[in-house]
C-alpha cells in the first residue's frame, strides 16, 4: 500500500464548507479532528504530521473524489451514515487495484433522511470480498451515558 486516504461526509449543522475562510485543506480541517486525534495517539504526533506532509496519509473531502481511482491504498471513510446513496456509490466505484476500503458508521446516528450506508450494506452484503461487521449494544464504549442515550433513541 502506498498511502492512506481519509474522508468523511461534509454534513454541517449550519453553513457549509464554502463559508469557512482559507484553502480547501483549511476548510476541511474541522472534519478531520477525529482522525487527527486517533492517528496522533496511535502513531505519535510527529510521525503523523510527517505522513500528512509527505502525503502518505492524505485527507480528501468526500465530495471532491469524482474521477479518482484508488490504486495501492487504504481508504478510510468515517461517519458513513451521513453519506448519501450517490456519495457512497461514487466512493465505492473509485476502488482500483490493490485498494482496501474501510467504511465505518452507525445508521442509528444518521443526520440525513436516507443513509447511503444502509443502502450500501443492503446492496453489497452478499458480494464476495465485502465484509460487513455489525456491532452490538455491548460494543458501545464511549461512555455509560452515551450508551444510555443511544439506546433511548432506539426505542
PLY file of the C-alpha trace (Angstrom):
ply
format ascii 1.0
element vertex 155
property float x
property float y
property float z
element edge 154
property int vertex1
property int vertex2
end_header
0.00 0.00 0.00
1.33 3.41 -0.92
-0.98 5.69 1.05
-3.94 6.07 3.36
-6.80 8.31 2.25
-9.02 9.76 4.99
-12.51 11.03 4.26
-15.82 11.91 5.88
-19.09 13.30 4.58
-19.40 17.08 4.87
-22.54 17.26 6.97
-22.96 20.56 8.75
-25.50 21.81 11.22
-25.26 25.30 9.77
-23.22 26.85 7.00
-21.21 24.72 4.58
-17.50 24.49 3.74
-17.67 27.47 1.39
-18.47 29.75 4.33
-15.16 28.99 6.08
-12.14 31.12 5.16
-8.98 29.59 3.71
-7.89 26.84 1.36
-9.80 23.61 0.82
-7.41 21.87 3.26
-8.06 24.53 5.91
-11.82 24.33 5.37
-11.77 20.54 5.66
-9.60 20.52 8.82
-12.54 20.56 11.30
-13.89 17.36 9.75
-10.54 15.64 10.29
-10.18 16.30 14.01
-11.36 12.78 15.00
-8.77 11.25 12.61
-6.08 13.61 13.93
-6.76 12.53 17.49
-6.65 8.79 16.77
-3.63 8.88 14.44
-1.64 11.22 16.72
-2.29 8.94 19.68
-1.51 5.76 17.72
1.43 6.87 15.58
2.76 9.81 17.57
2.10 13.43 16.63
5.43 13.93 14.84
5.14 10.86 12.63
1.52 11.62 11.82
2.39 15.20 10.78
5.27 13.85 8.67
2.92 11.34 6.97
0.48 14.17 6.19
3.23 16.40 4.74
4.64 13.57 2.62
1.09 12.64 1.50
1.45 9.08 2.80
-1.73 9.97 4.66
-3.98 12.17 2.54
-7.23 13.74 3.72
-9.73 14.22 0.88
-13.25 15.63 1.14
-15.78 13.04 0.03
-17.41 15.47 -2.40
-14.14 16.01 -4.31
-13.32 12.42 -5.30
-15.19 12.15 -8.59
-12.80 10.99 -11.31
-10.26 9.47 -8.90
-9.13 5.85 -8.97
-7.74 4.43 -5.75
-4.86 2.08 -6.51
-2.41 0.71 -3.92
-4.05 2.43 -0.97
-6.31 2.14 2.02
-9.36 4.40 2.08
-10.94 5.15 5.46
-14.47 6.59 5.36
-15.73 7.59 8.80
-19.26 8.70 9.72
-20.56 6.88 6.63
-24.11 7.01 7.96
-24.09 10.65 6.81
-23.10 9.85 3.24
-25.88 9.92 0.66
-26.58 6.99 -1.64
-24.91 8.87 -4.51
-21.82 9.66 -2.41
-21.47 6.00 -1.37
-21.86 4.80 -4.97
-19.32 7.36 -6.17
-16.80 6.42 -3.45
-17.19 2.65 -3.84
-16.83 2.91 -7.61
-13.36 4.51 -7.15
-11.89 1.17 -5.95
-8.91 0.27 -8.12
-6.14 -2.32 -7.94
-4.86 -3.30 -4.51
-7.28 -0.97 -2.71
-8.83 -1.71 0.65
-11.75 0.40 1.75
-12.78 0.56 5.40
-16.14 2.19 5.99
-17.44 2.91 9.47
-20.71 4.38 10.63
-23.78 3.90 12.77
-27.08 4.22 10.93
-28.79 4.92 14.28
-26.80 8.18 14.42
-27.52 9.41 10.90
-28.09 13.15 10.44
-29.62 12.74 6.98
-33.00 11.27 5.96
-31.77 8.31 3.88
-28.34 6.93 4.74
-26.16 5.74 1.89
-24.51 3.38 4.37
-27.77 1.46 4.90
-28.31 1.33 1.16
-24.75 0.07 0.53
-24.98 -2.63 3.21
-28.28 -3.87 1.76
-26.89 -3.96 -1.78
-23.38 -5.24 -1.17
-23.53 -7.54 1.87
-23.53 -10.72 -0.25
-20.70 -9.80 -2.65
-17.60 -11.98 -2.12
-14.74 -9.90 -0.74
-17.03 -7.48 1.07
-17.43 -8.00 4.78
-19.99 -6.25 6.96
-19.32 -6.15 10.70
-22.27 -5.24 12.88
-21.58 -4.18 16.44
-23.90 -4.94 19.33
-25.11 -2.74 22.17
-22.33 -4.20 24.33
-19.80 -2.70 21.92
-20.77 0.90 22.79
-17.73 2.01 24.81
-17.61 5.81 24.58
-19.30 6.19 27.97
-22.15 4.74 30.00
-24.17 7.92 29.40
-23.59 7.73 25.62
-24.77 4.12 25.61
-27.94 5.03 27.53
-28.69 7.90 25.13
-28.21 5.72 22.04
-30.45 3.02 23.48
-33.11 5.60 24.47
-33.26 6.95 20.92
-33.55 3.43 19.50
-36.96 2.86 21.14
0 1
1 2
2 3
3 4
4 5
5 6
6 7
7 8
8 9
9 10
10 11
11 12
12 13
13 14
14 15
15 16
16 17
17 18
18 19
19 20
20 21
21 22
22 23
23 24
24 25
25 26
26 27
27 28
28 29
29 30
30 31
31 32
32 33
33 34
34 35
35 36
36 37
37 38
38 39
39 40
40 41
41 42
42 43
43 44
44 45
45 46
46 47
47 48
48 49
49 50
50 51
51 52
52 53
53 54
54 55
55 56
56 57
57 58
58 59
59 60
60 61
61 62
62 63
63 64
64 65
65 66
66 67
67 68
68 69
69 70
70 71
71 72
72 73
73 74
74 75
75 76
76 77
77 78
78 79
79 80
80 81
81 82
82 83
83 84
84 85
85 86
86 87
87 88
88 89
89 90
90 91
91 92
92 93
93 94
94 95
95 96
96 97
97 98
98 99
99 100
100 101
101 102
102 103
103 104
104 105
105 106
106 107
107 108
108 109
109 110
110 111
111 112
112 113
113 114
114 115
115 116
116 117
117 118
118 119
119 120
120 121
121 122
122 123
123 124
124 125
125 126
126 127
127 128
128 129
129 130
130 131
131 132
132 133
133 134
134 135
135 136
136 137
137 138
138 139
139 140
140 141
141 142
142 143
143 144
144 145
145 146
146 147
147 148
148 149
149 150
150 151
151 152
152 153
153 154
